[in-house]
Amino acid sequence: MPSAFAAGDDELVEAEHLIRDRMSGLDLDLLSLAAVSNVFRTATTVRNHMERNVLKPHSLSWSAFVVLFVLHIWGAKESRELATEAGISGGTLVGVLDTLERKGLAVRQPVLTDRRRVGVALTDAGTTVVEDVMPAFNREEAQVTGDLTAEETATLARLLRIVLRTAEDLDNR
């Protein structure tokens, strides 16, 4: 990864200028390119930060924690729906569930109405892990948004929901 993509504001703005200059012959919406690139870089950086500083001490990957969180908030789910809600593929979910079951944090159960389908539920130990991890996770969320005002944080959340809905709508066309 070029150092400009892991650097401070000046270097990021410089990278955006380089992209603009090097791609000037193409018909591009450079504001959208910058916005989506920054969303991607931000998401990747925050995810890596959370894995290193919050999840690693609990021997959890990002995907494993998201699966546990989804199950904790919304309850037992069919595996296909769980994969969708966690933002991972079915194949990735299989590996994550193998690990979570081995650790005693989740359990797979056949769906009684159709044994070809599989349900997934959180165990008591899984609930404990989510409840142990969430305060530290949220402290880090507060730190990574700490340079924003409360109003800016609310605006950021609102704007990202709009981008999310738009991308989902495009996928559903």
N, C-alpha and C positions, 0 to 999 in steps of 0.2 A: 504494500500500500504506500503510495507517495506520502512523504512526510507532511505535505500540505493538508492531507485529509485526516491527520491526527493532531493537528496543531491548533493554535489559538485563532482568534477572530481575524487578525491581519493576514495570516497565512491562508485561512479559508476564503477570505475575500479575494486574495491574490489568485487562488486556485480557480475561483469562479471567473475572474478576469481572463486567466489563461484559457479556460474552456471556451469562453466567449470569443477570444481572439483566434484560437485554433479551429473553431467550428463556424467561423463567420460566413463561410460559403454555403452553409446548410440552412434550410428553412426550419429554424428551431424557436420554440417559445422558451427563451432563456430564463425568464422569471420562474416558470413552472419547473424547468430543469433544476434551478437552484433550490427551490422549495422542496421538491421531492428528494433531491440528493441530500439535503440537510436533514430531512425526516429519516432517511435511511441511515445516514452516518450517526445521527443522534440515537436512533433505536439500537444500532449495533453497539455503540459506545456504552449506553446505559445498560444494555443486556450484559455485556462483558463485565462491567463494573459490579453489577448485582451478583453475577455468578462468582466472581472473585471474592467479594467482600461480605456477601450475605449467605449465598447458597452453598459455597464450597465447604464451610465448616459443618454443614449438615449433610454433606455428600449428595447434594442434589444438583442436577442439571437444570437449566432454565425450563426445558420442556417438561421435566418431571414435576417441577414446582407448579407450573401452569396447570398441568393435569390435576394435581392435588387441590389447587385453588379452585378450579372449576367444579370439581366434585364437592368441595366444602361449601361453596356458595349455592350451587344449583342442585346438589344431591346426585344420586346415582343416575348414570346416563348410559345409553346404548353406545357401544364403542365407536360407531360411525359418527354419531352426533358429538361425542366427546372429542374425537380427532378434529372435527370442524371447529368446535368451540375453542379448543386449545391452539388452533392454527397450525396443526401438524398433519402429516400424511398418515394414512392408516398403517403403513409399514413402520414409520417412526413410532407410532403409538404402541405397536406390538412390543418393540424393544423397551420402551419406557415402562409399559405395564409389567413386562418380565422383571425388570429391576424393582419396581414398586411392590410387586407381589413378593419377591424374594426378601425384601426388607420388611414385609408385613404391613405396608402402608395402604395398599389397595387390594381389592379382590375382584376377579372376573367371575361372572355367574351367567349361566345360560338364560336366555329370555324364554319364559315359560310358554308363551304363545307361538314361538318360532325358535326351536333349538339351534338353528343355523346362526342366529344373531347372539351377540354377547353383550351383557350388561356389565358395567363397572361401578363398584361402590368403594367408598373410603372406609377404612377400618378405624377403630378408635385410635390406634397408634398414628394413622395418617392425619386424623383430626388434630391430635396433639402436636404433630410436626407443623402443620399449617399455622396453628395458633401460637406456636413457639417462634416461628420464622417471621410471621407478619409484622410484629412491632419493629424488628430490625430492618425489614424490607421497607417499611413505610418511613422509617427514619432516613434511610438512604434516598428514598423518593423525595423527601423534604429537602435533603441536602442538594440533590442534583437540580432541583427547581428553586433553590434558595436565593439565587440572584434575581428572581422575578418577584414582583409584588403579588399580593393575593389576587388582585384584579388581572394582572398579566397571566398568572397561572390559570385562572378561570377562563380567560379568553383563549389561551393556548389549547386547553382541553376542549373548548367549544369548537374551535377551528379544526382541530384534528378529528373530531367527530364528524364534521362536514366532509372532510377529505375521505375518511373511512367509509361513510355512507355512499359517497359518490363512486369510490372504487368498487364497493360491493354491488351497487346498482349497475355499473358497467359489466361486471362479471355475470350478472343475472339477465342480461339482455339476450 
